[in-house]
Amino acid sequence: MSYYKIESLEEYFKHYKKSIREPRKFWGKIAEENFTWYQTWEKVMDVNLIDADIKWFTNAKLNITKNCIDRHLNKRGDKNALIFEPNNPEEETQYITYNQLYERVCQAANGLKKLGVEKGDRVCIYLPMIPELAILTLACARIGAIHSVVFAGFSSAALASRIVDCDTKLVITSDGSYRGEKQVPLKSIVDEAVKQCPSVQKVMVVKRTNIDIAWNETLDVWFEDVIANCSKNNNPEVMDAEDVLFILYTSGSTGKPKGMVHTTAGYMVYAAYSFANIFDYKEDDIYWCTADIGWITGHTYLLYGPLLNGATTVMYEGIPTYPDFGRLWQIVEKLKVTQFYTAPTLIRSLAKESTSWVDSRDLSSLKVIASVGEPLNEEAWHWYNNHVGKKKSPVIDSWWQTETGGIMLTPLPFITPTKPTYVTLPMPGIYPVLMDERNNEIEGSQVVGSLCIKYPWPSMARTIWNDHKRFKETYFSEFPGKYFSGDGALRDEVGYYRITGRVDDVVIVSGHNLGTAPIEDAINEHPAIAESAIVGYPHEIKGNALYGFITIKETGEYRDRNNLMKEINQQIANSIGPIAKLDKIQFVNGLPKTRSGKIMRRILRKIAEGDFENYGDISTLLNPEIVIEIEKGKV
């Protein structure tokens, strides 16, 4: 039995039992047999979850890029490592082989060294989804610099806060970026940000749009000039297993971003292992994750996971709706994509449009379709299954977080029977438990509780940059000795898990704990509804009542708003019960979302409560202007 690739449900259960019973032996065997090490470990793991003291593969030596690139060159040197699809469909697609990726990463790594970047230095990368983003991320890892990729849609203030927090030495950006028909002046955003960042010694600029930009002769350098005379060979830095690989900032419930720290060896092992199994990757497949590398999904399942497996991974620069709503499906057809991984927000958005956009394309190459970012509601699940997967490609609805580093709960394609709205079973090595408010594990089936992970796993975050106290308090104090995800979950009669939403999205109404996700699912089943978000607000009789922010589909049957409100509450009553009816309903043109598509419910809660202050930094939202619009329409 191969520990690396699971081939059947029976094998899954064997792997799973082994991984829980003998985790050191299980992960040690995977690490030993599938990766290149300069020096092996003294201990597979040395973890104390009470103190949030986490170490994997102690004192092992390696470099992740040697495993992502170098070791593939003999067998896969001429194979495509990266396929870049530009924003403009008229622009030529770029195909970058493993040999070419090696040379470009080495050249970029030498360029970084020429600028004085050393092992342990922090490098902030603020680039669009172009090949240089992947290349420079890998170049940082090659020389031991800590990369902090910031999504190139954040404001200058949000960017500056991240640069300052991790004391960044070098910022990498481009002159501009393409977003559909728009050109975004990235360099000017960086210029504004670095005014507040005394640690920044250089700003390296990649040419992309060739727009006019301001230039500071003492600070700015062109990427192309830096690497012009650099060698295309580079000996990778020898890294300790627990050396920091990257810092990735995620929104905190207080509005202050958290710099999640991921280290080298454990992250590498789990990223590679989970990718191979969850996407059923085969040698000649063409894999596409639509996430930006500025998010953890892009780190693990666009960049590192695929390259560790010698895969061909697709990067798309543009937006899903340019030049039309069929753009993604046109790319799938053109490149013959075999695995497609995207977000529920995107699925729901495209499901609102005519099915002709997707049905007119040849998607027969697809073997696996997957979803990540938030619970995939049943209507979207069926649309995805019927129109994209054509009922032959399993829908892989996955749950994980920036903090976990890799997917935790998920079906395995062609192995785990799927069930709409359920993320089904844990990956080997992952031990989920449901906890009640008295810190007791909830046994049995058809139960709901706070989702925790009982045992450590290799890719878990190690700390919050410069704030280990916050790390311990946020993730390991609520349920001592366990990782607390902040999510609630339901476990059904066969042991499948369904994510019910953030625990702070559980509203106690008249003594009843009501998860908002099932209510939203019920509302979204209504044919007139595009999307909904439910929050609680204080009620003098019930303690809390439910407030619904609801968007209506742009096309389809028009309904009177008063009648629609009644129909929505009747649908909730039919699906969940009268206790879950909404006391207030506000129809809105959009919901405040992060760039990764998550609805910012803490902002909606404040609006529902009539508190229009102290939202935190809303400039990082996809649509910050919607907040003011919702405020004005409050009921």
N, C-alpha and C positions, 0 to 999 in steps of 0.2 A: 504493500500500500504506500503510495507516494504521499508524504505529508504536505506537499506543496499544492497539488491540484486535486480537487475533490471531483469524483466522477459519478457518484450516485447518492441517493438519499441515505442508503445504508452506510455508505462511507462517511457521509456527513456526520451521522450520529456517532460513529466510531471515533472520528476526529474530535468531535465535540467533547465526548466523555473523557478522552485522553487528555485534551487540553485543560480541562477543569481539574482532573485528578492529578495530573503531573505536568503543570504548566512549564516548569523549567526544562524538563526533558522535551516537551512538545516544541516550544519556541527555540530551544537550543538546536534541535535537529533541523528545523527549517532554516535557521540562520547559518548553520554550518554547511549545509548541502547546496545552498543556492546563491551564495554571495562571495565576493572576493574580499579578503581581510589581510591587512599587513600583520596583524597580531590578534589572536583569539582572546576570548574573555576569561576572567577569573570567576565571575558569577554571572549566570544568565540574568538574574534580577536581584536587586537589593532594595526593597520597597517597604516603607512605613507610611500607610495611608492616614494614620492618626496625625502624624506630623507633616503630611504632604511632602515626604522626602522620597523621591523616586529616581532610581537608577536602573538602567538595563544594560546588559553586556559590559559590565564594569571592566575598565582598562583595556578593552578591545581597541584596535587601531584600524582605521579605514578612511576612504574618501568616497562619498556617495556618487560623485560624477564618474569615478572609475567604474562603478557598478552600473551607472546609467549609460555610459558611452564606451569607454575603453575596452571593456571585456566583450563587447559585441562586434568589434571591428573585424576580427578574423572571419567570423561566420556571416555577419550582417552588414559589413562595411558599405556595400552598394544598395542596401535596402533603405527605403525612405523612413527617416525617423520623424520628420515633421513636414506636414503639408500646410502651407499658409494660403488661406483663401481671403483675398482683399475685400474691403468694403465695397468697392466698385466692381460689379460683375464683369465689366469690360477689361479690367486689369488682369494681367496674367497671374495664374496660380503659381506659387513657388513650391518646389519639391526639394527638400534638404535631406540628403542621405546621412547615415551615421558617420561616414568618413568626413563629409562636409561639416556636420555638426561638431565633430571633434576639432577640426581645424578652426572653426569660428569661435568655439568656446575657449580653446587654448589661446587664440589671438586676443580675445576679449580679456581673458584672465591676465595675460601679460600686460595688456593696456591698463588694467586696474592697478597692477603692481607699479607700473611706470608713474601713475598718479600718486603713489605713496600709500595705497591701500594695503593693509597688512591683516594677518590672521586676527580675528576678534573684533576688527573695526566694523561699525555698522554702515551699511550702504542702503539708502532709500531709493527705490526704483518706482518712478511715476511715469509709466509708459503705456501707450495703447497696445492692443493685442496684435503686435507685429513680431516677426521672428526675433528681433533684438531683445524683446522682453524675456523670452525663454532663454536665449543665449547668455544674456547678462546675469540672469538669476543663477544659471548653472556656473557661470564664470566666478561669481561670488563664492559659491559652494566649493569650487575647485581650489581656490586660494585660502579658504578658511574664513573669509569675510562673512559676516552675518547679514543676510538680505532681509529687508523689510519692504515688501511690495505693497504699494498703496494704490488702490483702484484709481485710474486716471479719470475720475469724474467727481472726486471729492474737491471741496473748496480749498482755497489757499489757507484758510484758518484751520481746517481739519488736517490738511497736510502738515502745516507748521507744528501743530500739537504733537503729531507723531514723530516728526524729525527731532523736536526738542526732547521728547520723552526718552528716546533711545540714543540721544547724543550722536546724531548722524554726522559722519565725516564727509561723505560724498552723496550727492543727489544726482540721479540719472533721469533725464526726461527726453522729450522730443520737441521739435519746433512746434508741432501741432498734431492733431489727430483728426480722422474722419469718423463721423457718426451719421450715417445716412447721407443726407444732402448737406449737413453742417460740417464746418471745420471748427475744431475747438483749439484755442490758442494755449496749449499746455505750458509752453515756456513762460508766458506772462503770469500764469498762475503760480508757477514755481518762483519766479522773480519776486512776487508779492510775499510768498511764504518765507523765503530765506532771509528776508529783512528782519525777521524775528528769531533767526536761528544762528547764533554766533558759532556753533560747532562746525558749520558747513565750510569746508575748505575749497571745494570745487563743485561746479555743476557741469556734468557732461551731457551734451545734447546730441541726440540722434536725428538725422535728417529724414523727414517723412513727407510733410506737406509743402515744404519750401516757401512758407509764408514769411513775411518780414518779421523779424523779432529784435527786441532790444538785446544789446550785447555788452557784457561787462568783461573787459580784457583781463582783469585780475582774477576773475572767478570762473568764467565760462570757457569751456573747451568743446570742440566738436569731437564726437565719438570716432568719426571716420579719420580724423587727423591723429587721434591718440593711437589708434591701432595700425596706422599705415605701414609702419616699419617693424611691427611686432612679429615675432616668430609664431608659426602655426603649430608649435609643439610646446607642451608645458607639463612638468611633473607635478601631479596633484599633491597638495599639502596633506601630510599625515594628520588625521584628526582623531581625537579621542571619541569613544562612543557617546559620551555625554557632553561633548562640545556643542555649543548652540549652532544649529543650522539656520534657523530663521526666527524672526519675530513677526507675528501677524496680528494686527489690531482688530478687535471685534467690539461692537457696541456694548456698553455696560448698561444695566438697568437704571443707573444714575445719570447716564448721558456721557460719563467720562470713559473714553475708550480703554480697553484692557489690552496690553501688549502680551499676547500669549506666546510663550517660549517653547519651541520644539527643538529637540536635540537630534543627533545624527543617526545613530545605529538603530534604535528602536523604531523611529519613524520610518527609516528605510525598509526594515524587515516587514512591518505591517502594511505599508503602502504597496509594496510589491505583492505580498501574499493576498491581500484583499482584492487588489485589481485583477489578478489572474483568475480568481474564483468568481467574483461577483459579475464580471463581464464575459466570462467564458471565452477569454481571448485565445485565438489560434494564430499561427505564424503569419498568415497572409491577410489577416483582417485589417480593416481601416476603421479606426476608433475615433469617435468625436464626442468630446465633452464641451458643451457650449459655454461653460463658466469662464469668467475672466481669471487670469492668474492672480489678480488682486484679492481673490477669495480663497479659502482653504480648499474648496472643491477644485479650483484651478491648480493649486499647488500639488495636491495628492493625485487627482484623477485626470488632469490634462498633461501635467509635466512629469513628476517623479514616478508615479505608479506605472504609466505606460512605458517610459524609457527604461526603467529597471527590468521590465519584461521584454525589452527589445521590440516594442510595438511601434506601429505607425500611428501617430497622433495628429489630429487636425486642429489648427488654430484659425478662428474666424474673426476678422477685424470688425465687421460691421454690426448692424442691428437686425433683428429678425424680420423687420417689416420693410426693408429697403432692398431693391426698389419696389417690392410689393410683398404681400403676405405669403407668397410662396417661396421666398428666398431660401429658407432652411431646407425645404424639401427639394429645391433645385440643386442645392449643394449635395444632399444625400444621394440624389440620382447621379449627379456628375462624377462624384468621387467614389461611388459605390460603397458608401459607409455601411459598416456591419453592426457597430454598436453606437447607440445614440443616447447621450446622458444630458438631461436638461432640468429645468425648474418648473414646478407646478404653476407659478405665475405666468410663465411663457406659454405653457400648455393651455391654460384657461384663456389667455389673451387670444391665441390663434384659434381656439375653439369657438370664439365669438364670431369669427368670419365665415365666409362661405366654404363649405367642405370641398368645393372644386379646386381650391388652392393646393390642397394636399392630395385629393383623389386623382388629380390629373398627372401626378408624378409617379415614376416607377420607383417604388421603395422596396422592391423585392430583395435587395441586397441585405436589408436589415435583419439581424438575427436576435438582437437584444435591444429593448428600449427601456430607459431607466429615468428615474425622477429623484430630485434631492432638493432640500431647502426648507420644506414645510410639509405638513400632511397633504397628501393628494386626495382631494375629495372624490366621491364616487362618480359624479357626472364627468369630471375631467379624466378619471381613470378609464372609464368606458370609451370616451372619445379617443383618447390616446391609443387604447387597445384596438379599437375598431378601425380607425382611420390611418394611424401611423403604423402600428404593428400588424394590421390586417388579421388580427386574431391568431397569428402564428408566432409572433415574437413576444416572449414573456415580458410583462411589465414588472420592472424591478423598482419597487418603491422603497427607498432606503432612508434610514435614520442615522444621523451622526451630527457632530458639531465641530466648530473650529478647535475646541479644547480636546476633542478625542483624536484628532489627527487622521482618522480613517473611519470608514463605514462600520457601524456596530450591529445594527439590526437590519436584516434584508433577506429577501428570497435569493436563492442561487438558481440561475436560469436552467431550465430543463431538469431541475432536481427538486426544488421546493414548490409544491402547489401554491399558486398565488391566490390572494383573496383581496378584493377591492377595499381600500382604505387601511389595510393592515401591512405593517412592515415585516410581519411573520416572525422569523426566528433569529437568534443571535449568531454572529460569526463564531467559529471556534476560538476559544480563548476569552470570550466575552460572557460574563456571568451577570445578567440583569436580575434585579430584584425589585419588587414593589413594596414601598414602605408606607405605614400609616402615620398619623400625626403623633403617635406615642413612640415613634422610632422602632416599631416592631415590623418584621418582615411579614407580608401578607401572603399566605399560602393559598393554593387551590386555583380554580378557574372562575371565569366570569367575575373578576375582581378588578378594582381600580385603585391606584395609589401613585405615590411619587416614584419616578423611575430613577433608580440608582444602579451603579455597577459595583459589584461586590469585590471583584478581584482586579488587580492591575493588569494592564495590557501594554504592549511595547510602544505604541504611538501616542500615548497620552501626554498632554502638555506637562511640563515640569514646573513651571511657575508663571507668574506675571512679571514682566520685566520691571525690576526695581521695586517690586511690591509683593513679596512672598506672603506677607500677612493677609493681604486681600485675597490672594490665591487660595490660601488655606481656609479663610472664612467663607469664601464664596462656594467652594466645591467640596470641602471635607469637614465642615463644622456642623451643618444641619443634621447630618446622619454620620456621626463619627465612625471612621474606619471604612467608609464607602464614598465613592464619587457620586455626588448629587448633580444630576443633569439639569435640574430646574424644570424638567418636563414631567407631566403626568402621563400615565399609560394605562391601558386596559389589557388584561390577559384573558383570552377567550378559552373555550372548552378544550381546544387542542394545544393550548400553550402559545398561540400566536399573539403577538403584541400589536396594539394600535396606539399611536401617539394621540393623546387627547388635548394637547396644547400645553403651553407654559403653566406651571403650577399657579403662578400668579394670575393666570387667566381662568382659574377656577373661581367662580363667584358663589358665595353662600347667600341664597335667597330663601328667606323664611326657614332657615335651618337646613336647607338642602344644598349639597355641594353640586353645582352645575358647571361642567366643563364647557367652555365656549365653542370648542371645535365641533362637537356633535351638533350643536345648535346651528352653527354656520353651515355645516354640511346639509342639514335639513332645509335651510333657507335657500341654499344654492341649487337645490333640486328643482326649485320653482322655475318654470320656463322663461319667466321675464327677468330673472335675477342673474347678473354677471358675477358679482362678488359681494361678500359681506364680512363685517367685523363686529363682534359683540364684546362689550365691556360692561362692568358693573359700575353703579353709582349709588351713593347713599340714599336710602329710602326710610322715612320715619316710621313706617309700619313693618316693612319686610326686612329691614336692616340694610339690604341691598336690593336693587332692581336692575333689570337688564336694558341696556341702551344699544340699539342696532344702527350701525352706519352701513348703508346699502347702496350699491350701484346697480343701475338697470341696464340691460342689454340695449345697444343702440339700434339693433334691428329686431324685427318680430312684432308680435301683437302689442298694440298700445293698451295700457290699462289705466283706469282712473286711480290716482294715488291712494285715495281713501279705501277703495275696494282692494287695492293691492296690499295695503297694510293688514286688512282683515284676512286676506288669503295667506299672507306670510305667517301670521300668528296661528291660523288654523293648521297650516302645514307643520309648524313646530309642535302644536298640540297633538297632532296625529302621529308624529314621528317620535317625540320625546315625552310629551305630557303637558298639561296646561300650566304646570309650575314654571315651565321654561319659556312662557310667552314673553314677548318684549313689551315693556311699559312705554318705551319711546323708540320711534323709528325716524331716522333722518336719511333722506335720499341724497346722495352725494355724487359728484362727478368723478371722484377718485379717492383712494385711500393713501395715507402717508406710508411710504415704503422705503426700506433701505435699498441700496443698489443691487443687493442680492435677491430682492423681491419679498423680504419679510415685512409684514405689516407692523408698524410701530404702535402697538396697542397702548403703551404707556402714555403716548401723546393723546390718543383717543380717550383714554380714561380721564385725563386731566380736563379735556374739553367737555366730556359728559358731566363732570363734577362742577363745571363752570369756572375752572382755574386755568386762565389763559397765560400763565407765567411759568418761568423756569422749566421750559421744555428740554433744556440741554441744547447741544449743538444740532440744529436741524438742517444745517447746510450740507450734511452728508446724505440727506434723503435724496431719493430719485426725483421727487417732486415737492420741494419744500413749500412752494406757493399754495399747495392744496390745504395746508394747515390753516391759513388765514381764511380761505374760502369755507372750510368746514366750521370754523369758529362763528362766522357770520350767519351760518344757517342753523346754528344750534337750536334744538326744540326744547 
